[in-house]
Amino acid sequence: MENTFVCKKPRKGPFCIYTAHILLLFDICHSFNSLTMRIAVNGMGRIGRLLSRRLLEQEGLELVAVNDIMDTDNLAYLLRYDSVYGTLPLPVVYREGMLLAGTQKIAVFRQEDPSRLPWKELQIDIVIECTGQFSSQEGAGIHLAAGAKKVLLSTTGSPDIPLLIYGFNQHVLNESSTIISPGGCMTNCATHILYLLNSIGIESAHLNILHSYTSRQELVDAPHKQFRRGRAAAESIIPVEIDLAVSLERLMPPLQQRIAAVSTRVPVANGAMADFTVQLKTRTSAPEINSLFRKAASDEYAGILDYSEEALVSLDIKGNTHSCVIDGGLTSVVGNQVKLIAWFDNEYGYTSRMIDWLYYWKKFL
């Protein structure tokens, strides 16, 4: 692994601020470095903001611009203050079309239509699409038409987008790749675990991802097409439907029709525990399973998968950069059936893989 890790209202014109003004600012404040990847983030929700925060600290990766329809003063505030990860140790203010984060200057847009964003003028190498609204080949392709060279989604995306999981099939990426999906946090956790268990042989796998509540749930009871998602997220344990099995079968065709998955949302703001019940083709033991994952964590999956026998709870995983942390103390086996527990930070671990993708993709630019 190379590395883990001014408009108060939207205008009717193509940009929130004039492109010429942006370019002048960048001419003054930035000397173009061919070794630096120029990045724009479209959509400043949980993943977009956390990723933007982290990009401020990454060498060779420059956050050039962000786009979101929220009020820009509010955006600066939410970048600085985060209820899960704490206060950013840099002042963040909005001034004359720019976010000023310490000494760094980031162009800000409030544009609903990505085709009107100045990615060509800003020489954007990669747009990270974090709205969830442009996750098809056609939708994400709007960023390419606007002048970006590549697009990295922050979700699984539609079937016409290549699904690549870092540490599993990143080698499929090549110079001609223009749009990819890095999967979701649950897919990044489960793929490595099932792949390793299938070295023994999987008959079937049932997954229950106990996951912190998300913005797609309601704070108080409200109408929702999935009735359970409409219930107060901080008051109940709430099972929700997910398409994790579809993604995993897409990645591992030999496991077609052998995987079932559900996510159970629990009243915490961050963190997840993946509960795997796997029927193997041959008998095994808990020490054998733990040895398999302990070796993987120190060898080919180092930095992606971790192994622990500490008495962990979800809060202990906050800020962890791994896609999954196997809890060896909770591994159990009955006959051919294995119970395996893994922890992951659904935001920090996932953005760590996205940063891995940026460094990996950088060598093709």
Phi, psi and omega per residue, in radians:
M1 nan 2.259 -3.059
E2 -1.348 -0.622 -3.131
N3 -2.935 2.354 3.099
T4 -1.340 -0.768 -2.718
F5 -2.296 nan nan
V6 nan 2.488 -2.843
C7 -1.734 1.980 2.922
K8 -1.509 -0.367 3.088
K9 -2.253 2.616 3.087
P10 -1.064 2.443 3.086
R11 -1.594 2.852 3.097
K12 -1.451 -0.329 3.125
G13 -1.278 3.128 -3.021
P14 -1.190 -0.479 -3.064
F15 -2.326 2.776 3.044
C16 -1.220 -0.619 3.119
I17 -2.300 2.769 -3.054
Y18 -1.240 2.348 -3.127
T19 -1.011 -0.697 -3.138
A20 -1.048 -0.649 3.121
H21 -1.163 -0.712 3.106
I22 -1.069 -0.862 -3.088
L23 -1.082 -0.643 3.099
L24 -1.103 -0.766 3.120
L25 -1.080 -0.733 -3.119
F26 -1.249 -0.556 3.058
D27 -1.097 -0.655 -3.101
I28 -1.347 -0.746 -2.936
C29 -1.679 -0.279 -3.046
H30 -2.316 2.231 2.948
S31 -1.639 2.173 -3.043
F32 -1.124 2.264 -3.119
N33 -2.110 2.028 -3.093
S34 -1.110 -0.300 3.126
L35 -1.532 -0.025 -3.132
T36 -1.817 2.269 3.070
M37 -1.473 2.238 -3.122
R38 -1.677 2.147 -2.932
I39 -2.148 2.464 2.980
A40 -2.155 2.512 3.100
V41 -1.987 2.171 3.093
N42 -1.863 1.906 -3.100
G43 1.822 1.949 -3.049
M44 -1.961 0.959 2.994
G45 -1.458 -2.671 -3.072
R46 -1.016 -0.891 -3.094
I47 -1.239 -0.755 -3.137
G48 -1.028 -0.745 -3.115
R49 -1.270 -0.767 3.139
L50 -1.110 -0.735 3.119
L51 -1.105 -0.733 3.104
S52 -1.065 -0.766 3.084
R53 -0.980 -0.803 -3.057
R54 -1.266 -0.558 3.120
L55 -1.142 -0.428 3.107
L56 -1.104 -0.327 -3.057
E57 -1.895 0.022 -3.026
Q58 -1.675 2.219 3.072
E59 -1.280 2.399 3.093
G60 1.436 -0.049 3.095
L61 -2.129 2.098 -3.093
E62 -2.002 2.090 3.045
L63 -1.371 1.862 -3.033
V64 -1.611 -0.661 -3.042
A65 -2.696 2.688 3.020
V66 -2.333 2.676 3.120
N67 -2.380 2.235 3.068
D68 -2.826 2.582 -3.074
I69 -1.411 -0.113 -3.132
M70 -1.200 2.772 3.073
D71 -0.984 2.351 -3.010
T72 -1.186 -0.579 3.061
D73 -1.140 -0.670 3.088
N74 -1.141 -0.679 3.097
L75 -1.074 -0.795 3.111
A76 -1.050 -0.717 3.130
Y77 -1.101 -0.813 -3.108
L78 -1.223 -0.469 3.032
L79 -1.218 -0.672 -3.090
R80 -1.311 -0.760 -3.032
Y81 -1.985 2.156 -3.104
D82 -2.296 2.236 -3.051
S83 -1.227 -0.359 3.124
V84 -1.651 -0.846 -2.986
Y85 -1.799 0.005 3.045
G86 1.521 -2.994 -3.056
T87 -1.448 2.300 3.057
L88 -1.118 2.270 -3.086
P89 -1.357 0.662 3.088
L90 -2.474 2.478 2.996
P91 -1.204 2.425 3.100
V92 -2.204 2.099 3.127
V93 -2.373 2.741 3.063
Y94 -1.841 2.253 -3.116
R95 -2.635 2.104 3.020
E96 0.895 0.882 3.062
G97 1.425 0.100 -3.105
M98 -2.242 2.546 2.886
L99 -1.588 2.219 3.088
L100 -1.854 1.940 3.131
A101 -2.010 1.702 -2.998
G102 1.128 -2.116 3.125
T103 -1.670 -0.040 -3.079
Q104 -1.593 2.485 -3.135
K105 -2.036 2.240 -3.072
I106 -2.225 2.158 3.101
A107 -1.190 2.452 -3.100
V108 -2.117 2.339 3.088
F109 -2.199 2.697 3.048
R110 -2.233 1.198 -2.996
Q111 -2.102 2.132 3.129
E112 -1.315 -0.487 -3.079
D113 -1.760 1.865 -3.097
P114 -1.061 -0.397 -3.131
S115 -1.155 -0.277 -3.097
R116 -1.761 0.207 3.108
L117 -1.572 2.520 -2.992
P118 -1.549 0.922 -3.080
W119 -1.136 -0.598 3.125
K120 -1.155 -0.814 -3.110
E121 -1.125 -0.582 -3.132
L122 -1.541 0.032 3.112
Q123 0.948 0.875 -3.100
I124 -1.338 2.193 3.078
D125 -1.381 -0.858 -3.099
I126 -2.373 2.276 2.937
V127 -1.692 2.251 3.019
I128 -1.682 1.942 -3.043
E129 -1.551 1.838 -3.014
C130 -2.021 0.204 3.140
T131 -1.432 -0.430 -3.030
G132 1.400 -0.061 -3.079
Q133 -1.678 -0.284 -3.064
F134 -2.172 1.042 -2.993
S135 -1.901 0.278 3.008
S136 -1.860 2.969 3.103
Q137 -1.018 -0.748 -3.135
E138 -1.181 -0.798 -3.098
G139 -1.153 -0.878 3.137
A140 -1.161 -0.487 3.137
G141 -1.124 -0.304 3.088
I142 -1.063 -0.629 3.113
H143 -1.151 -0.639 3.107
L144 -1.162 -0.736 3.116
A145 -1.112 -0.495 3.125
A146 -1.403 -0.097 3.040
G147 2.063 -0.083 3.076
A148 -1.270 2.622 3.137
K149 -1.449 -0.618 -3.059
K150 -2.486 2.820 3.064
V151 -2.351 2.240 3.054
L152 -1.977 2.057 3.100
L153 -1.323 2.885 3.024
S154 -2.024 0.528 -3.131
T155 -2.717 3.094 -3.112
T156 -1.176 -0.658 3.114
G157 1.390 3.082 -3.105
S158 -1.418 2.913 -3.073
P159 -1.067 -0.330 -3.136
D160 -1.483 0.051 3.075
I161 -1.813 2.246 3.085
P162 -0.984 2.267 3.119
L163 -1.742 1.903 -3.071
L164 -2.147 2.203 -3.130
I165 -1.874 2.129 -3.084
Y166 -1.140 2.267 -3.069
G167 1.655 -0.142 -3.130
F168 -2.069 -0.985 -3.109
N169 -2.408 0.576 3.138
Q170 -1.113 -0.357 3.141
H171 -1.123 -0.275 3.119
V172 -1.211 -0.450 3.119
L173 -1.109 2.379 3.089
N174 -2.502 -3.091 -3.049
E175 -1.079 -0.511 -3.099
S176 -1.467 -0.171 3.137
S177 -1.145 2.296 -3.132
T178 -2.059 -0.564 3.133
I179 -2.354 2.245 3.066
I180 -2.410 2.741 2.988
S181 -1.931 2.281 3.066
P182 -1.574 0.290 -3.082
G183 1.270 -2.907 3.073
G184 -2.000 3.117 -3.095
C185 -1.095 -0.663 -3.130
M186 -1.228 -0.679 3.111
T187 -1.139 -0.707 3.126
N188 -1.142 -0.567 3.064
C189 -1.246 -0.871 -2.951
A190 -1.318 -0.578 -3.061
T191 -1.004 -0.868 -3.083
H192 -1.140 -0.668 -3.105
I193 -1.169 -0.839 -3.125
L194 -1.167 -0.652 3.119
Y195 -1.063 -0.757 -3.139
L196 -1.206 -0.738 3.120
L197 -1.144 -0.526 -3.140
N198 -1.269 -0.176 2.992
S199 -1.179 -0.375 3.009
I200 -1.560 -0.664 3.132
G201 2.112 2.006 -3.094
I202 -1.802 2.232 2.977
E203 -1.514 -0.797 3.122
S204 -2.780 2.752 -3.141
A205 -2.486 2.250 3.035
H206 -1.987 2.195 -3.090
L207 -2.045 2.323 2.994
N208 -2.169 1.964 -3.128
I209 -1.701 1.834 3.079
L210 -1.407 1.911 -2.854
H211 -2.185 2.501 3.037
S212 -1.038 2.704 3.127
Y213 -1.154 2.744 -3.046
T214 -2.256 3.047 -3.125
S215 -1.208 -0.203 3.110
R216 -1.489 0.058 3.032
Q217 -1.884 3.009 -3.097
E218 -1.802 2.564 3.097
L219 -1.338 -0.632 3.030
V220 -2.228 2.807 -3.100
D221 -0.938 2.287 -3.102
A222 -2.717 2.830 3.108
P223 -1.109 2.499 3.082
H224 -2.751 2.512 -3.122
K225 -1.120 -0.522 2.930
Q226 -1.717 1.809 -2.946
F227 -0.881 -0.729 -3.075
R228 -1.159 -0.597 3.113
R229 -1.124 -0.353 -3.140
G230 -1.449 -0.079 3.134
R231 -1.476 2.702 -3.048
A232 -1.000 2.002 -2.972
A233 -1.133 -0.559 -3.077
A234 -1.558 0.081 -3.051
E235 -2.002 -0.258 -3.027
S236 -2.457 2.769 2.887
I237 -1.498 2.110 -2.921
I238 -2.191 1.957 3.041
P239 -1.257 2.403 3.095
V240 -2.332 2.664 3.115
E241 -1.363 2.431 3.095
I242 -2.398 2.818 3.136
D243 -1.849 0.475 -3.098
L244 -1.017 -0.740 -3.104
A245 -1.058 -0.662 3.128
V246 -1.077 -0.789 3.140
S247 -1.124 -0.740 -3.107
L248 -1.176 -0.673 3.099
E249 -1.202 -0.561 3.068
R250 -1.136 -0.673 -3.134
L251 -1.345 -0.574 -3.077
M252 -2.251 1.375 -3.089
P253 -0.914 -0.580 3.119
P254 -1.069 -0.287 -3.133
L255 -1.717 0.260 3.091
Q256 -0.952 2.346 3.103
Q257 1.140 0.323 3.134
R258 -2.072 0.051 -3.047
I259 -2.178 2.354 2.975
A260 -2.267 2.564 -3.075
A261 -2.613 2.549 3.027
V262 -2.465 2.673 3.026
S263 -1.989 2.299 3.081
T264 -1.909 1.968 -3.106
R265 -1.447 2.290 -3.090
V266 -2.085 2.732 -2.998
P267 -1.348 1.054 2.963
V268 -2.276 2.733 -3.045
A269 -1.501 -0.257 -3.045
N270 -2.744 2.608 3.046
G271 1.771 2.708 -3.118
A272 -2.631 2.641 3.061
M273 -2.211 2.099 -3.133
A274 -1.678 2.156 -3.106
D275 -1.892 1.935 -3.109
F276 -1.841 2.214 2.959
T277 -2.034 1.927 -2.964
V278 -2.173 2.202 3.047
Q279 -1.613 2.031 -3.113
L280 -1.632 2.860 -3.120
K281 -1.369 -0.383 -3.142
T282 -2.307 2.796 3.097
R283 -1.204 2.587 3.118
T284 -2.557 -2.914 3.122
S285 -2.520 2.801 3.116
A286 -1.055 -0.765 3.092
P287 -1.051 -0.645 3.129
E288 -1.155 -0.752 3.123
I289 -1.116 -0.804 -3.138
N290 -1.104 -0.663 3.114
S291 -1.108 -0.680 3.115
L292 -1.029 -0.806 -3.082
F293 -1.394 -0.566 3.079
R294 -1.091 -0.741 3.125
K295 -1.153 -0.772 -3.139
A296 -1.071 -0.667 -3.111
A297 -1.169 -0.483 -3.120
S298 -1.742 -0.004 -3.051
D299 -2.185 -1.940 -2.977
E300 -1.217 -0.339 3.136
Y301 -1.849 0.247 -3.128
A302 -0.986 2.287 -3.132
G303 1.561 -0.265 3.139
I304 -1.925 -0.842 3.093
L305 -2.007 2.454 3.096
D306 -2.230 2.856 -3.114
Y307 -2.307 2.389 -3.138
S308 -2.551 2.606 2.977
E309 -2.087 0.303 3.040
E310 -1.258 2.782 3.117
A311 -1.469 1.339 -3.021
L312 -1.415 2.632 2.899
V313 -2.237 3.001 -2.983
S314 -1.053 -0.639 -3.114
L315 -1.078 -0.498 -3.116
D316 -1.199 -0.278 -3.064
I317 -1.645 -0.108 -3.109
K318 -1.053 2.232 -3.139
G319 1.467 0.065 3.121
N320 -1.316 2.349 -3.035
T321 -1.546 -0.100 -3.095
H322 -1.389 2.706 3.045
S323 -1.280 -0.492 3.075
C324 -2.791 2.579 3.078
V325 -2.161 1.912 -3.139
I326 -1.224 2.232 3.104
D327 -1.640 1.560 -3.042
G328 -1.074 -0.459 3.140
G329 -1.219 -0.253 -3.119
L330 -1.873 0.048 3.109
T331 -1.212 2.320 3.075
S332 -2.481 2.678 -3.113
V333 -2.377 2.310 3.003
V334 -2.236 1.900 -3.077
G335 1.099 -2.112 3.111
N336 -1.653 0.030 -3.049
Q337 -1.710 2.230 -3.123
V338 -1.942 2.343 2.964
K339 -1.897 2.097 -3.098
L340 -2.222 2.362 3.139
I341 -2.047 2.331 3.091
A342 -2.345 2.494 3.101
W343 -1.836 2.665 2.956
F344 -2.790 2.586 2.993
D345 -1.476 1.919 -3.019
N346 -1.137 -0.281 3.103
E347 -1.852 -0.918 -3.053
Y348 -1.251 -0.742 3.097
G349 -1.084 -0.732 -3.117
Y350 -1.176 -0.769 3.117
T351 -1.176 -0.427 3.045
S352 -1.120 -0.686 3.102
R353 -1.224 -0.614 3.110
M354 -1.131 -0.657 3.079
I355 -1.170 -0.681 3.039
D356 -0.985 -0.766 -3.139
W357 -1.086 -0.691 -3.136
L358 -1.088 -0.790 3.110
Y359 -1.160 -0.657 3.138
Y360 -1.166 -0.741 -3.111
W361 -1.264 -0.461 -3.076
K362 -0.992 -0.581 -3.068
K363 -1.283 -0.195 3.109
F364 -1.639 -0.104 -3.080
L365 -1.494 nan nan
